[in-house]
Amino acid sequence: MKNYLTIALVIIAIAMIFIGVTAKILPPALTGIGFIIIAILFYDKKK
């Protein structure tokens, strides 16, 4: 289950970073970076 959550967070993060960069607005890009950090924490906690 945590694998699916981690994969979903990474996909959402990539999408948000892409939207933020293409639209040249900062908040979605920062949220995407935050999602990547959360995904890394979930992945590390699983070990």
C-alpha positions in Angstrom: 0.0 0.0 0.0 2.8 2.4 0.8 4.4 1.7 -2.5 1.3 2.9 -4.3 1.2 6.0 -2.1 4.8 6.8 -2.8 4.3 6.3 -6.6 1.1 8.5 -6.5 3.0 11.2 -4.6 5.8 11.2 -7.1 3.5 11.4 -10.1 1.5 14.2 -8.6 4.8 16.0 -7.7 6.1 15.8 -11.2 2.8 17.0 -12.6 2.7 20.0 -10.2 6.3 20.9 -10.9 5.6 20.7 -14.7 2.5 22.9 -14.3 4.4 25.4 -12.1 7.3 25.7 -14.6 5.2 25.9 -17.7 2.8 28.5 -16.3 5.7 30.3 -14.5 3.9 30.3 -11.2 5.8 29.3 -8.0 3.2 27.8 -5.6 2.5 24.6 -7.6 6.3 24.0 -8.1 6.9 24.4 -4.4 4.1 22.0 -3.6 5.5 19.5 -6.0 8.9 19.7 -4.2 7.1 19.2 -0.9 5.4 16.1 -2.3 8.7 14.7 -3.3 10.1 15.2 0.2 7.0 13.5 1.7 7.4 10.6 -0.8 11.1 10.2 0.3 10.1 10.2 3.9 7.4 7.5 3.3 9.9 5.4 1.4 12.6 5.7 4.1 10.0 4.9 6.8 9.1 1.7 5.1 12.6 0.2 5.5 
